[in-house]
């Protein structure tokens, strides 16, 4: 209905005042290859300030034609960039004189600010480059030059390769130290992957202390030495030298998580262990003890995102999940916790969405996705998730290069050779050939359908596993839901990559799968989708995947949502990603909130209650006795809260347009800051019986599509910044005019 963003011309007084004050666009946060800290230099994990050593680690730019970008700020409503000029030089002196001897782009008419491909003379390897940019707004007013930024090229430059940061080391002090008899008990407040350094004053010579480290404690406050599963505990003996000395613990490598498939810790960091608690005891000659934990993590902006609401449990769940994304970044590539430290597609898919939601960081997700493209794992639907990850990368960055470079690999991940004439794919029809395994870069003989994990009877757990009794047949509904979503996403990427025939072909195959899903799997009497053609069983998983991926026609939404609600949280922490997507796609914010803020034993709050400060691999030890306490795939609320409860998601690549569709349920109020490649989106919502008020900040060079819930059949008065506007009613939602950049207050007043 509204084809152009509305700048709310009735508010021109605000715009006029800004112009009279001489305000213009401000250019900030320059980035190269989506890295904002390209001048970072790290030595032994510590960022170096002052003298620059020739040795150390940098985020080397390895691509011959890297993409450049920046963010813009402006207080005026509707401001957008209309042109830019980039200067790049090897000499900071030349740049200070506005001379770009390496590249002067000239004034380029464009609103692009995030994916501008370098087009100057060939970059030299192992060289520092300085650059800056100015832009013009829609009225032709230029900005000031940005601050100067710098990046370094690698020894070898390639046509395309993802750049990434070195790992960082952050020293942390305990939040609590107490002495119990001859033992010092230490609590760092939260678990982290790190190392331990002790400074001890020993009054006795040739003495030894025992150092214990762990993730869990007993009821008396002592470290649990037999925590079970893969919850970590370690013990070391440290010989002391008389006097005041510092001791660095060297952790023993674990054979399992340092095996051939595991991601190894780099030499400049060394081995790490996840722990929160430390005990030092066994000596009567200690006079003074100081303890430092060196926490290892990928560069992370703790202040990039924040969330708060009227529900304290929900707030605690958010903090748990947000911190989990930082804490589990210790390997530089998404891994499945400490037990194996192996990348898996399912873990990476959830980790990717969470990472995008809590930090303005895209390199770790892309590097992990591209690693998995060539190191596939065994579950069928996890192969398909590589396509979903590629689409998320494109949607959140607007950068199509990775899709183009890995296009054939992505096509193979669609598993088209497994399609049957009925429009569905199957792993049981003898079509898993060596050629297919090679094309998808899987080193095993065949794929196996997984649905969820663990299955019934696995690992000595209680109950029926995490698949809700799913019946595995020749045609697996969950697999085909993923296949449908992958075809849809691949069609969009192919279209934008210029592969128009492929795009049409993928869309045609998706339509065929949609028709087959309805005709072969819908059970009219049950009001739900069956798990397969040859069974009458309907599981939560089949129906939540169908709802999450757009396979439920409007006429069946109510029935499928009734079925989904009837099953509760009958899935693992991994499956909860798709359950949360399904519930909010079905428009039930109250039920979504009840799951996110639940205090049952199958809840995120239960992880906190159990004593973990990083999300677990399972809801509780009894549901997976060999689980670990540091698994990012358990951090689903870190993306479900921003994307679904607050309803902020990109709808065009690079956040050029994004949707705001909050579903607060029974919350009185909630507010959030969401980092994006274009800038921070700030959203706050408050709802009362007589009115709802939304405050929204739309970054420059983006447009917001706002849809807000309305109560009952009442026709409300809708005001934006105090002025009544025309809206469109869509069921229980009203659609606003599109909003260009600026700050808005939207009031829905019930008459």
N, C-alpha and C positions, 0 to 999 in steps of 0.2 A: 504493500500500500504506500509505503514511503520509500522512494528510490534514492533520495539524497539525505545526508545528515542535516538535521535542522539546527541552525545556530541560534534559534530563538530571538528573532529580530526585535521583539518587544523589549529585549534587554540590552539594546544598543548603547544605553547610557554607560553600562559597565565597560563595554569595548571602547567607547569614545574616551572615557576617563583614562583607560590604560594607554591609549595612543597619545593623549595629551601629556601623560607622565613620561613619555619617551621610552616605554617598555618595548622590548623586542625579544625575539627568541634567544634563549641561552643554550649553548652547545656544551654538553658535559658527558662524562662517562664514555670516552672513546674506547673502542674495542677492535681487535684484529682477530679474525677467525673466532669470533664470539668470546674471546678472552679479554677480560677487563684489566688484568694485571700483567700485561706483556713485558713490563720492565722488572718483574720479580726475579731475584737471584737468591738461590737457596744453597746453604752449605750445611751438610749433615742434618738437613731438615729445618734449619733455622733461617728465616729471611735475613739477608745481610743488609746492613745500613752503613753508609760511609764508604770505606775503601772497597773497590770491586775486585774480588779475586778472579783470576782466570779459571780457577777450578770451581766446581759447583754445578748446580742444576738450574735450568731456565725453562720457561714455556717456549721452546724453540718453534718458530714459524717455518714449517717444512714445505708449504705449497708455493709454487712459482707465482701464482696470481691469487694471493689471499683476499678475503672479503673484509671490508672495513665497515665500521658502523659507529653510531653515537646515539645518545638520548637527548631529548629536547625538553626544556621547561619554559612555561609561559603562563602568566596569570589570566590572560585574556581568553574569553570564550571563543571557541571555534578556530583557534590559531592552527595553522598547518604550514609545513615546509613546502616551498614551491621550487627551490633550487639550492644547489650546494656548490662549494669549491673546495677541493682538497689539495694541500701542498705536502709533498714528501721530499726530504733531503737527508743526505748523510751528515750534513753539517748543521748543528744547532744555530750557528751564526747566520748561515744563509736563511734558515727558516725565520729567524728573528727579523730579517729584512724582507720577509714575505716572498722569498725566492725558493721555489721547489725545483731544484735541478734534477731530481730523480723523477718527479711527476708533479705537474701542475694540471689538474683536470680542467681548468677554466670553469666558467660558470655553466653548470649543467642543470637544465630545467628538469626537475624530478622531485617527487615527494619521498623517494627511497632514502632511508636512514639506517638500515641495518645490514644490507647485503650488497654493498657496492664493490664490484670486483676490481682489483688493482689493474690499471691499464697503462702504467708507465714503462720505462725501459727495464730490461731484465734485472731482477734483483740478484745481487751477488750473495754467495753463501757466506755464512759466519760473519755477518755484518750488521751493525746497528743502524736503524733508520728512525728519523724523527719526523713527526707529522702533526698537522693541525687542520682544522676545517672551519669554514664559516657557511652560514645558510641564509636564505632569504625567506620571508614569510609571504603569505598570499598577496599582500599589498606591495610587495617588492622592497620591503625594508630589510636591509642586511643586519645580521647579528654581528657581534664582535667575534674576533677569532677565538677559537677554543684554546684551552691550555694545551701545551705541547705534550704529546705522548711519544713513547719510543717502543720499538720492538726489535727483536734479534732474529735473523734467519739462521737456519741450521746449516751444518756442513754440507748436506746434500739436499737439493730441492727437487720436489716431485710434482707431477701434474695435480695430484690430490692426495692429501694425507691429513687426518685429523690431528690438530695440535692439542696439547694437554699440559696441565701443570705438574710440577714435581709435588711430592707429598710434603706436608708441613709437620713440624713438631711444636707442640705448645706445652710448656711446663706449667703444672698445676700443683697447688698446695692442698693439703687435707682441709676438709671443713670441720673435722673433729678428731682430736687425739686424746685418749684417756689411758691411764696406766692401771692395769688390774694385776695385782701381785707383781710378778717379774716380767709381765708382758705389756707392751705398748700396743693398743688397738687403734687403728687408723681408718677413717672413713673419708673417701674422696667425694661423697655425695651422689655421684653417678658412676656407673661403669663406663669404661672406655678401653679401647685397644691402645696399649702403650707399653712403656718400659718404666723401670723403677731405679731411682738414685737415692742413696742413703748417705747422710753425713752424720757420723757417730763420733762422740768423744768416749773413748774407752780408757778406764782407769787401770785396767789389768792388761798385761801383755799376753799374747798367744791365746786369746779368748775367741769364742765362736758364738754367733747368734744364729737363730733359726728364723727365717723370713717366710711367712705364709701369705699367699695371695688368693683371693677368690671373688666370685660373683654373688655368693649367697651366705647368709649368716644363720646361726641357730637362734632360738628364742632368748638365750642368755647373752646374745651379742657377740659370741665367738664365731669365727669363720667356720662354715660347714665344710668339713674335710671330706665328706662323702656325699656331695650334692646330687649325684645321679645324672643320668643322661649325658649330655655334653656340656652341662653347666661346669664352668672351669674352676679348678683348684690346683695350686702348685705350691711346692715347698722347696726352699733352698737353704743351704748352710753357708754362712759367710764368715770366714776367718777374719779376725780383727787385728789391727796393728795398734799398739798402745799410742794414745794421743788423739788428735782431732783429724779425721780423714773422711774422704768421700768415696763411696763404693757404688759401682754401676753393676746391676744384675744383668747377666747374659742369659736369656731364656733359652731353654732347650727346644729345638724344633720338634714339632709333632709329625710323626711319619705320615699320618693321614692327610693333614692340611698342608703338607709341603710335597705331596706326591706329583706325578707327571702332569695331571690335569689342573692342579691348583695354581693360583696366581701367587707367585713368590714375592716376598718383601724385597725391595731393592737394597743393594749393599749399603747405600748411604743412610739407610734407616736401620736395618737389622731386624731380628725377630721380635714379635710383639705378642702380648697376651691380653685378653679381655679381663679386667678386674676392677672392682670397686673398693674392696677391703684389703687391708694389710695388717698382719700381726708380726711384731718383732719381739722375740723372747729368747730364753735359754741362757741369759747371761746376767750375772749380778753386778757386773762391773760397768754398766752403762751410766754415764752421767748426763748425757745430752744426746737427743736424736732429732734430726731434721729429715723430712721425707719429701721427695718431689716425684710426681708422676709425669713422664713425658708422653703426652697423648699424641697419637699419630692420626692425621686426617687429611683429606683433600681440602684445599682452600674453601672456606665457608664463611658467608656473611651472616652472623647470628642475628642481625637486625633487619635483614631483607624482608622478612615476613613476620607478621604477628597476628594473633587471633585472640579474641576475648568475647565471652557471652555471659548471659545471665545464669548459665548452668555451670557450676564449679566442677562437676565430674567431666563434662565435655571439655572444659579448659585444661584439666589435667591430662586427658587423653591426647589433646592437641600437642601439649608440651612433650609428652612421652614420644609421640610419633615424629615430631619435628626433630627432636634431639637424636632420634634413632637414625635419621638420614645422615646426619653429620658423623655420628659415632661409627657407623658401618662403612664409611668411605675410606677406611684405613688402607685398602689395597690399591686404590686408584682406579679400579674396575669393579663393577658391582659383583659381589660374590654372595654365596648362600650362607653367610655366617661363618663361625670359626671352625665347625666340625670338618668341613671339606675345603672351604675357600675356593669353590669352583663356581664360575658363572653359569647360570641357567636362565633361559629366556623368560620363564614365568617370574622369577625373582626380579630380573632386570626390567620387565614391563612395569611392574608395580613401583619399583625403585625409581624408574624414570619419571613417572607421573608425580611421585612424591617430591623428588628433587626439584623438578620444575616449579612446584608449588611453594617451596620453602626457601629457594635461593635463585638468584639470577645467574644460573650456571648450566651450561649445555654440553660442555666438552666431555665430562665423565659419562654422561648418558650415551652420547654418540660413540665414544670410544668403546664402551661396553657392547652396544648394539652391533657395531662393526666387527668386534671380536667374535661375537656369537654367530654372525653370518657365516663365518668360516670355521666355527668350532661348535657345531650343533649338538644338542642333547637328544635323548631318546623319545620323549613324549610327543605324540602326533600334533596335538594342538599347540605345543610350545614352538614347533617349527613355524606354524602359522603366525605366532605372535611376533616373529621377526618383522613381518610386514606391518603389523600394528605399531611396532616401535619405530619403524622407518617413517610411518605417517605422522606419529607424534612428533618426531624430530623435525619434520618439515612444517607441521602445523605451528609448533611453538617457536621455531627460528625463522621460518620463511626461506630457508636455504635449501635449494633443490639439488645441490651438487652431490651429496652423498647418495641420493636416489639415482641420479644419472650414472655415477661411477659404479654402483653396485646393482645396476638395473637387472642384469641377467640372474644374479644371485637371488634377488627379491622375487623375480618371476618364478624361479624354481621353488621358492618357499610356499607358493600357492598350492602345491601338491596336485596340480591339474592332471598328471598321469593316473591319479587314483580315482578320478571321476568315472561314474557309471552313467549309463544312458538315462537313468531316472533323475539326473541332476544332482545327486549326492555323491560324496566321496566315501571310500571304504578302505581300510587297511587289511581286510580279510579276503580279498578277491584275487590274490596272487599277482598283484601288480607292483609289489615293492621290489623293484629290480635294482641290481648294482648300479645301473646308470642313474637311477633316481637318487640313491644314497650319495653318489658322487656329486650330483648336481646341487644337493642341499648341504653338502659338506658334513655329512654324518658318517662317522667311521665304523658304525656298527652294521649289522646285517639287515635290520628292519626296525620300523617305528612301532611303538605300542601306545594305545589310547590310555589316557590317565584320568581325565575328568576332574579329580581332586586327589589330595594326598594327605594322610595315608589311606589305603584301602582297608576294608574290613579285616580284622585280625592281625594287622601289621604291628610289629614292634611291641607286642604284649599289651596294647592299650585296652581300655574298657570300651564297651559299646560297639557300634557298627562302623567304625571308621568315619571318614569325612565325606562320603559320596552320596549320603541320603539314600542308600540302597539302590543306587543307579544300576540298571541292568544293561550289561554290555552285549550288543548284538552286532550283526554285520554292518548295519548303518547306524552310526553313533550320532545322536542329535547334537550333543555338545561339540563334537568335532566339526559338524557341518555348520553350526552357528559361527564358529571361528572362521571356517572356510568362507562363509558369506561375508563376514566383516572384512576379511583380508581382501577379497575380490573388490568390495566397495572402495576400500582405502587404496588399493593398487590402481584402480581405475582413475581416481583423482590424481594420484601421483604421475601416472602415465600421461594423462592429459596435459599437466603442467610441465612435464619433461619433454613435450613435443611428440610423444608416441601415440598419436590420435587413434590409429587403427587398433592398437592394443587396448587403449582406454575403452573403446566401444566394445571390444571383444570381452574384456573383463566384466563390464557392466551387464552384457548379455548373459554371461555365465552366472553372475550374481542374481539376476532376475529369474533364471531357471532354478537356481537353488531355493530362492524365496518361494516359488510356486510349489516345488517339491516338498518343502518344509510344511507348507499349509496342507497340501493334499495328502501327504503320507504320514505326517506325524501329529496332526491335530486330532484330539479326542473330544468330540462334541459333548458326549455325556459327562466326561470328567471335567470339562472346561479347562483343559490343560494340554500341553504337548507331551507326547510319549517319548521315552528314552530312545526308542528305535522302532523300526517297522514291525519287527517280530515280537513285540512285547506290549502289554497294556500298562506297564509301570510308568508312572510319571514322577520325576524327581525335582527337587528344588533346582538342581544344577541346570537341567534342560530348560526349565522355564525362566530362570533368572538370566541365562545366557541369551535366550530368545528375546527377552524384554530389553536387555542391555544393548543388544546389537541391532535393534530395529526390525526384528522379525515378527513382531506382534501387531497385526492390524488393529486399528482403532476399535473395531467392534468387539475384539476379544480382550482388550486391555483390562477391563474390570474383572473378568473371570480369572485371568492369569495373575493379577495382583492379589485376588482373594487366595489363590493357591499359594503364591509366594509367602504371604503373611501366615498361612496355616503351617508352614514348615519351620518358621523361626530361623535360628542361626545354625541350620543343619549343614554347615559347610566349614571348611578350614579357614584359617586366617588368609590364605591365598584366595579361596573362593569368595571371601567377603568382598573383594574388590568388585566383582561382577554383581554380587547381591546389592551392594550400595548403589552401583550404577543403575541397576534395574529398578530399585525402589524409587529413586528420584526421577528416573525416566518415566515411571508410572505415576508420578505426581503425588506421592504420599510422604510428605515431609514429616508428619508426625511419627510414622513408623520408622522412617530413616533416623530421626532423632532418638527414638527409643532404642535402636540398635547401637548407635554411636555412643550413647550415654548409659548403656546398660551396665548393671553391676552384678550380673549373673556370672557363673563360672565360665561361660563362653562369651567373654567380653574383653575389650581392651583395658577396662578398669581392673579386671582380674589380674592382668599382668602386673599392674602397679601394686595391687594387694599382695601378690605372691612375692614381691620384693625386687622385681626387675626394673631397671631404669632404661633399658633398650627393649624394643618389642621382641616378643618371643616367636619361635618357629611354629608354635601351636598355642591353643587357648590356655592349656594347662598341662602340667607334666603327665597327668593321667590320660590325656588324649594322645600323647606321643612321648612315651617315657625316655626316648633317646634324644629329645629335642635340645636345642641350644637357646640361650637367652640373648641372642644378638643377631636377629634375623630381620632384615629390612622388609621382607615381604609381609611382615606382620604390621607394617606401619600405614595401612590403608587410609585411616582418617586424615593423614597428612595431605592427601589429595582429595579425599571425599568431602572434607569440610570446605575447602576453597571452591572446588569444581561443582559440587552438587548441593550441599547445604546452603552455601552462599551463592552458588549458581554462576560463577564467573569462569567462562571457558572461551578460548579463541574459536571463531567460526571461519576465519580466513587466515591463510598462512602468515606467520610473522605478526599476529595480533593486529592486523590492519582493521579488522572488525572483531568485536568480541560480544558475547551474550552475557547479560546479567539477569538471572532468573532465580532469585533466592527462594528457598523453601525452608523457613525457620521452624516449622512445626509449632510447638508450644513455647518456644523461646520468647521471652519478652523483648530481648534485644541481642544484637551481635554486631561485632565490627571486625574488619580484617584488612590487612595490607598484603597485596599479592604482587610479587615481583614479576615483571615481564621484560622481554627484550626491548620494548618501547618505553618502559618506565613503570613506576608503581601505580597500581590501581588501588585506590582507597574506597572502601565501601562500609557503610554502617546502616543498620536497619533497626527500627523500633516499631513495634506493633501494639496498638491498644484497640479497645472496642470501637471507638469512634473514628480512629484515624491510624494510618501507618505513615511513617516518615523514613525516607531513604536519602542518604547523603552519598554522593558518588563523585570521585575524581577520575576523569578520563584523560589519560596521557596524550601529549601532542602526537599527531600522525596516527591516531587511532579513532575509531568510531564505535560507540556502544549501542547495542540493541537491547533495550530494557523491557523485560516483561515482569509484571508484578502480580501476585495473587490477589484476588478480591473475594470478599466474604459473601456467600449466598447470592441472591438475585439483585442485591442492591446496586444501583447505578451511582458510583461515587463521583465526586468532583475531584479531578486530578490537576494539581498545580505543580509547575516546575519553576523554581525560583520566584514563587509568588504569583505566577501568571497561569491562568487556566488554559489547558491545552486539550486538543482533540486526541482521543485515543481509540484504539480498536479492541473490542471485546472478543476473546477467543476462549470460550468455555469459562473456566475459573481464572482466566488470566486476562490482563489488559496489556496491550503493546503500546509503548510510548513512541513518539517520533524519535528517529535516530539522533543520538547526541554526539556532537563533535567534541574536541578537547575542551577541558575546563572543569569547574566544580559546580555541582548541581545539588539542589535540595528538591526532592520529589515528595509531594504530600498527597496521599489518597484520603480524602475526607468523605465519610459516609453521611449522607443526608438524613 
